[in-house]
Amino acid sequence: QVRLVESGGGLVQPGGSLKLSCAVFGTRFSIQNMAWYRQAPGKQRELVARISMVEDTNYAESVKGRFTISRDNAKNTVYLQMNTLKPEDTAVYYCNRWPTDWGSDSWGQGTQVTVSS
């Protein structure tokens, strides 16, 4: 069974930066397309960024130019570098496989990102 462990969130002022990490256990990570998602209070979970197994990347329009997704196959970890953070980036951030996740039980606890002055 796949286990996903997100970390790196926190409270940051507008304009600040954070780097999220997601450690992936229980699968052959190097052949997975991975993504970061987020869910703000009262909203649906949305796709933020994705990275293929050959490291092609794609971003939601709302984060393009500010966020960078990357991966380290040696560490079975996917990252999300977030710069120029805005209050509307406040959400719980999760990682999972893309386009099909590993199922409802696979979602980790996420990591809370709060952007506020």
C-alpha positions, 0 to 999 in steps of 0.5 A: 500500500502506498503511503504519502508523507507531506511536510514543509508547510507553515505560516508565512507572510505574503511574498514569502517562500516555502518548500514542501516535500512529499516522501512516497513509500510502497511504490516504484516512485521513478515511474510515477507521474506525480502532482501536488494538490491543494484544498482551501476551506470550503473549496474542492481540491485542485491540481496545483502542479504535476511532474511526469516520470521524465520530468515534464512539468505543468502548472495551474494558471494561478501558480505559474511563474511562482511555484516549481515542482521537482522530484528526486527519484533517489529519495522517492520524494517530490518537492514544491518550491513556492515563491511570492506566496499570496493569501489565496495560496492558503490551503492544505497541500497534498501530493499524489499520483497523477492523473489517477491517484492511488485511491481514497486511502492513499491521501496523506495528512497534507501540510498546511500552508497559511499566507497571512500578515 
